[in-house]
C-alpha cells in the first residue's frame, strides 16, 4: 500500500500501510477481495456513499476525502485532500508507471482530436512501431479494439490501458485529452512526451461556464509539461500562443497562414483528397477539406518532433484514410453524395460546410441534417441551426441524443437561430430516421446530403438508454 501512495500527501486515519492490494477501483460494483477503493466526488455523484458497499464486497483499503462517521475494524482508511487528482498517481504506481515505458502524446482542442490521434496511430504503425490510441471512437492497441464511452478514460482505466500497451511492446500511445479530463485530473500520473493543440471554438460551456475557463482547461495540459517534452500548437488559432505561455516544454508551431516551424499550403481540394505543400514538400492525402489540412500537418509535425524522417513520414501519411465518421462518403446509384461527419460544434459544422461549398460544382445543392445533444451546452443550439441555414440550400433540424431532454424543446431552441427567410427552406422532423429519408427524398442527382453531429456513433441516447442508430446505415438504406 505504501508504494501506491508515493508522490502524494496523505493522512493514515486507521489501518496498516502494509495492507495487501489486489486491484484499484473507482467503481464499487467492480470490487473484489483486497481491492483498494478510491471515493471520488464527481459532478453528479459522490462515491463516498458507496464506501459501506465497497467494504461489503471485499475492499480492505479506502482512499477518501471526508472522514467517515463510523470505522470498520480491519479496514485501512487514508485521507487525501482531492481524491480525483490522486487517483491517477495511485493507479500509475499500482501498474508500475507504464508511461515511463511507452511514450505518450496527448492531443487537445475542440475539433480534430480523433482524426489526429487516429492518423498518428496509423502513421506510426506504418512506420513500423507497435502503437496504442485512446480516442472518442475506440481505444486500440495495435489492431485490437477496446470500446469506449468517454473521450478520455477514467484515470484507473487509463493506467490499465497503458500497462496493456507496455505488455504488447508499444513504443507510443497517442491519446485525446478532453477539457473535462484535464480539469478532473484524469491525466495525473502520466509522463507526457509531448502535447498538441489543434484549435478552440464554442463547446462545453455547460461544464466550464465561460470560454475563458474552457481555454484555461486546455492550457493546464501545457502548463504541466516537463522541460524534455514538446509543445506543438496551431499558430493560426489565436489561442495557440496562449497555450505556450509559461510552458516549460520545447515550443513548436504549425499553420497554413502564419509563420510556423511546420508550414503548410493547400494546393488542391477535391472530394477525393487534398494536395498540400508542407515545408517545401508536395504531397497528396486522402483526407478532404482545409480543416483536414490542419490535421495532416499536425500529424506530420508530431512525427518530426518524435524524430521521424520527413520523406518517409509524408509517404506513409499519403496512404492513410480518414477516421470513421469524419467526412465519410457514400454515393447513391443516381449520383447523390452523402457525407457523414461528427461536426457537433458551430465551428466544426462551418468547416465541413465551407469545405463542401469549396469543392462542389455549380448547381449542386447542399441538404444538411443536423441536431443538438440534450443535457449539453444550450447556447450553441441556435448558432448551429443558423450556420446550417446560411451554408446549405435545404436544412432539416432533427434529434441527436436528446438524453433526458424533450427533443421538441431542443428543436425549438435551434429554430430560434433560423430567420424568417431561412425558415422557408428549413424543416423540423423529430425522428432522425425520417429526417434522413426526407433528405434523400428531396435530393436530386448531384446534390450533397450532410448528416452532421453523430459521425461514428451507433446509438441514440434517450432517457439514459442507448438505442442502436447509425447515420451511415440509415443513409445506405435510404439510398437503396
N, C-alpha and C positions, 0 to 999 in steps of 0.2 A: 504493500500500500504506500509506504513512504516514497518509493521510487516514482509512483504515479503523480505525486504532488510536487515533484521537482520543478522549480521556477515559479511557484505560487506562494502567496502569503495565506496562511490558514490558521484556524484555531481548532485543536482537538477537544471536543466537548466531552465525549465519552468513548471509551473503547481502546483499541490497540492498533497501532500503525503497522504491526506485523501481520495484520489480518489478511488472509488469502483472498485474492480477487480473480474470479473465473472469467468475467467479462464486464464491459462498461456499457450502461444503457441509459437513455433518456426517456424511453417509453416503458412504463411499468408493466405493460402487457407482455413484454419480451423477456422479462427477468427469469433467471434460473438460480439454482443453488450457488451461493457465494458471489452473486453479482454485485457490482457497485452501481448504485442508482444515483444519478445527478438530478436534483429537483430544480428545474428552471422556471422562472416566472416569465411566461410568454405574453404576447399582446392580448391573447384571448383566453389563456388558460394558465393557472398556477399549479405546477406539478407537485408542490408541497402537499397538496391534499391527497396525493396518491402514495405518500410515504408508508402509511399503515399497510396498504395493499402490496407495496413493494416488499416489505418485510415478510408478509404472509407468503409471498411467492418465493422467498429464499434469499433475498438481498441481505447481506451481512454488513455492508458499508453504505452510508448515506452521505452525499455531499449536499449541503443546503445553505440557504441564506438566513432563514429565520429559525431561531432556537425553538425546538418543539416543546409543547406544554407537558408532554409525557415522554419518558425514555423507556425503551425496551431493553431488557438485560441481554448482554451478549452482542449488541449491535454497536458498531463504530459510527459515531456522528462527527462530521467535520464541517465546520462553518467557514464559508468563503463569501466575501462581500458581493461578488457578482458571478453567480454560477454559470450564466450564459457565456461569459468571457473566459471562464476557466475550463469549460467542457472540452474545448479543442486541445488545450495543452495536456489535460489528463488523458484524453484519448490518444494523442500523439505519443505520450510516454508509454501507454499501455501497448501500442502497436510498434514500439521501438523506433519512433520518429522516422517514418518512411520517407518524408520529404527531404531527408538528408541523403537518401539513396536514389531518388528519382527527381529529376529537375522539373519543377512546377512553374508554369507560366499562366498568370491569371489575365483574363480579358474582361474589361468592364466598359460600360457605355449603355445608352438607351437602345440603339439599334445596331445590328450586325454581329453581336456576340456569338450566336450559334453558328453563323456562317463562317466566321473567322476561326473559331475553335475546330469546327469540322474540317475546314481547309487545312489547318495546321496539323491535325492528326493524320489526315490522308496524305499530306505532303511528306511528313516525316516517316510514315510507313513506306512511301515510295523511295525515300532516301535511305531506307534500309534499317530503320530503328523499330524496336518494339515500343509502342506508344499507347497511352491512355487518354481518354477525353471525357470530360464531365460537361454535358450540355442540357438545355431545356428539353431537347427531344429524347435523349437517352444517354446513359453512361456506357462507355465502351473501354474494353481492354483488348487492344488489337482488334480482332473481328468479333469478339464476344460482346453481346449486347446485354446491358443490365438496365431494365426500365426505370424511369424516374418520374417524380411528380413535382419536383422543385428545380428551379434554375440552378441553385447551389444546394447540395445535400446538407443535412444537419451535421454538426462537427464530428460526431462519433462515426456516422456513416462515411463521411469524407475521409477520415483517417483509415477506416477499414478498407475503403476502395483503394487508397494509396498503397496500403500494405499488400493488397492483392496484386497491384501493379508491380511492386517490388518482387513478389513471388514469380511473376511472369516475365521478369527481367526487362521491364520497361525502362528506357532511358529518360523518357519525357512524359509529362502529363500536362495537357492543355485544358484549362477549365474556365467556365463562365463564372464571373463574380458579380452577383446582383447587389444592388444597393442595400437591400434588406439583409443579405448575408453579411455584408461588410459591417453594418451597424450592429447586427446581432452577434458579432464575434465568431461566426462560423469558420472563418479562415485562421483563427488563432491556432498556433501550434504548427503552422505550415511555413517552411522556409522557402520563400519565393525566389526563383532565378530571375524573374522579370515580370512586369505588368504592362498591359497595353490598354490605352484609352481610345475608343472609337469615336464617340460623339455624345452629346447630351441634348435631349429635347423633352417636351412636355410628357411626363409619365409619373406614375406612382405618387402623386401628390396626396392621395388618400392616406398614404402611410407617412410620408415625410412632411407634409403640411405646406411647405413652400419650396420654390425652385432652389433657393439658397441652401436649404437643408439637404435637398436631393444632390446638389453639386458637392456639398461638403462630405456627404456619404461616400461618393465616388473618390473624392480626394484622399480620404482616410487610407485607402489602399496604397496610394503613392507615398503618403507621409510615413508609412511604416516599413517601406522597402529598405533593405540594408545597402551599404555602400557598394558591395560587389555585384548587386543586381543591376538590371537595366530598366529604365522607364521609357516607354515608347508611346508617343501621343500623336493624335491627328491635329496638326498645327493649323489646319483650315477651320477647325472649330475653335471659337474664341476662348473656350474653357480649357483647351489643350495646355496653354501656358500656366493656367491656374493649377492644373494637376502637378506641374513641375515645381511650383513654389515650395520651398522648404523640403524638397525631395532629395535625399542623400544619394540615391542611385545614379548611375550614368544616364545622362539625358540624350534621347534620340527623338527625331520627329519625322513624320511622313505627311504628304499632302499632294493635291493636284494644282492648287492655286497659289501657294505660298512657298517661300524659300524653305527647304527642308533637307534633312540628311538623305531621305528617300523620296525623290520627286517623280511623280507620275504625270502622264499626259494621255488623255483619252483620244485616240485617233479615229476609231470607228466603233459604232454601236448598232448591233442588229439583234433580231430575235434568235440568232444562232450563237452570239457571243460578242466579246469586245476585243478590240485591238488597242494595245497600250504601248507607250514608251515609258520604261522605268529606268531611271538613271542611265539613259542613253542606250538601253537595250529594247529592241522592238519584239513584242510577243503577242500571241493570240490566246485568249482564255475563253472557257466555255460558260462562264458566268455572264449575266446580262445587266446592263444599266450602269449609270455613273456611280450610283451608291455601291455597286459591287466592285467598281474600280478601286474604291477605298478599301474594301475587304481584301482584294487581291494584293494591293500594295502593302497593307498592314501585315498580311501573312508572309509576304516576301521579306519585309523588313525584320520581322521577328526571327526568321530563319537565319538572316545575315548576322543579327545580334547574337545568335547562338552559335556562330562560327561556320555556317554552311557556305558552300561555293555559289557565287552569283548565277553563273550559267546553268549549273545543274539544278538549282532551285527553280529558276524560271522554266526550264524544260519540264520539270515534274509538275509545277503549278499549271502549266498549259494543258495537262492531261486530266485535270480534276473536274468533277461535275459539281453542280450546286447542291447544297444541303436540302433534305426533304422539306417540302412545303415552303421553299424560298424561290419565288418566281418559277415554280414548276408548271410546265405547259402540257396541255392536251389539245390536239386539233381534231375537230369532227370531220366526218366524211364530206360534208358540204362546206368545209373550209371556214368554220367558226373557231377562233382560237380562244381556249380557256386558260387562264393563269391563276394558280393557287398561290397565295402569299400570306405570310404570317403578319403582315403590316397591321399593327393594332395601336399605333400612336399616330397623331396627326402628321408628324414629320416623316415617319416611315411610309404612311399612305401617300403623302405628297410625292415622295421619292419614286415610289413604284408607278404612280400615275404619270408623273412627268417623264419617266423613262419610256412608258408605253407611247405617250404622245410624241416623243422624240423619234421613236422607231417606226411608228405606224405610217402607212401610206395614205394619200388623200382619199377620203370617202369612207375610211374605216372608223366605225363608231366604237366608243368605249361604254360598256354597260357594267357598272360597279355594284356588287352585292356586299353590303357592309353592315356590321352590328357593333355593339359595345358590350363588354362584360359587366355583369352585375356585381355589386359589392366592391366596386373599384372606383377610381377617380371619376367623379361625375362631371367635372368641369371640362373634360376633353370631348364629351359626347356631342354637343352642338358643333364643335370645331371639326370633328371627324366627318360629320354629315356635310358641313359646308365645304370642306376640302373635296369630298367625293363629288358634290354637285358642281363645283367650279371646274373640275378637271375631267368630267365624264359627260357623255351625251344623255345617258339614262342612269338613274340611281334606284336601287331597291334597298330600303332600310329593313333589316331583319334581326333575328335573335342571334346572340353569340354568348353562350354560357351565362344565362341570366342569374344563376346561383339562387340566392334567396329573394331576389327582387322580382317584381312583376314585369315581364317583357314589355307590356304595354307602356309602363312608366318610363322604361329606358328609351323606347322609341319616341315617346313624347318629348323627352329631353333632347334627343338627337334632332328631332324635327324643328326644334327652336332655332337651329342653325341654317335652316332652309329658307331662302327668300320666296316671296310670292311667285316670282317668275320661275325660279327653280322648282317650285312645287308642282308645276305642270308636267315636269318630266321626272318626278320622284314618286315612287310607290312605297307603301308600308305593307309588308307581308310578314306576319309574326313567325310563321313556320319556315325555318331555314330551307328545308327540302322544297317547299312550294316556291320559295323565293328563287332558288336555283333553277327550278323548272320554268318559272316565268321568264327568267333571264334568257334561257335557251329559246323559249317560245318567241320572244320579241327580237331575237338576234337574227341578222341576215348574213349571208355568206360574206366572209372577210371582216365581220365585226369581231370585237375582242371583249370577252367577259372576264372581269377580275373578281375573284372570290377572295375577299380580304379579311384578315383578322384571326383565322384559325390555323391556316397553314398545315403543319404536321399533325395537329391534334386530331384524335379519332373519337372524340366524345362531345356531348353537350351536357354541361353540368347544371342540373335543375334541382333546387331544394336539397342539396347535399348528395344527390345521386348522379353518377356519370352514365349517361345513355350513349350507346355506340352511335357515332356520327362522324363521317369522314367527307370533307368537301370534295376531295378528288374522286372518291367512289360515287358520290351523288351526281357530280358533273358528268362522269363517264356514263352512268345510267341514263341521264337526261339526253346526252348526245346520241345514245343508241336506242 
